[in-house]
Amino acid sequence: MPETEAVMPRTDDNASLVALLNATWFGANLPPETQVRLAGLARRYQAGAGTTLLAEGQLANELGIVLSGRVSLRTLVPEEGWITILTVEPGDIFGQSAVVAPYRSTSTVVALQPVDVLALDGPGLRAALAADHDLAAELYPRLLQALARRLSATRLQMLDLFAR
């Protein structure tokens, strides 16, 4: 959970959360029962530009889906300072470490502009994935797709960094 006063929680009913999830590439075309199950683990919040949503090394308690706005994934590079390794656009995820042991964030996530986020409870999601193989079969390919895109983009960013 973001550690700043700029975060504004929202109260949305389950049907609204399902609609928000379905409007993202991550949640679109999931079976309706899966969307309802995920909405039961979700909360929505808004945060202002410059808000740190997750800090590198911190326990990742939520898998975030950007509904609007953009966030940067940053890492501290010795002798270079903070480097943005990826910009996450609406519909994409951050905080995937919430479902990948050891559940610690591998980057710092900062809102580049005001953001609206749908956050899935990490411990609840991990328990649901462990208990329900159908849910795991639906979500893990989407997580892998996001990670593969992220790895490719990060590779390009690192090549650019080392070219300097």
C-alpha positions, 0 to 999 in steps of 0.5 A: 500500500502506498505510504503517503497522504496523497492516496485516496481510497475509494469505495466501489461495489463488486460489480463496479470492480468487475467492470474496471477489471474487464476494461483492462487487458489483464482482466478482459476475457477472464471467465465471469466467475474469475472476475468476480473472485478477483473483484472480491480481493480488490480495492481501488485507490487514487494517488497523486503525481510523485506518490511512491506506490511501492518501494524497492525491497519492500514487502509487496502486499498488492498486485496493482493494475493501472486504470488511468495515469502512468507509473514508473518502475525505478531502480537505484543504479550505483553511480547513476542514481535512480533510473526508470526502467519501465513506464507502466500504462493504463491496463498494465500491472505493477507489484507482481512480486506480490505473487512471486516469492519472496514477495519483495518489490524489485523496483520502486513504483512512482506515479508520474501523474495522478493515477487510479489503481485497482489493487488485488490483495497479495496474500489473498491472491496467493492463497486463492491461486494455491487453492484453485488451479483453474484460477491459477491457469487463468492468471499465471499466463497473464502474469507471464505475458506482463513479465515477458513484455517487462523483461524485453522493455527493461533489456532495451532500457539497460542497453541504452544505459550501458551505451552511454 
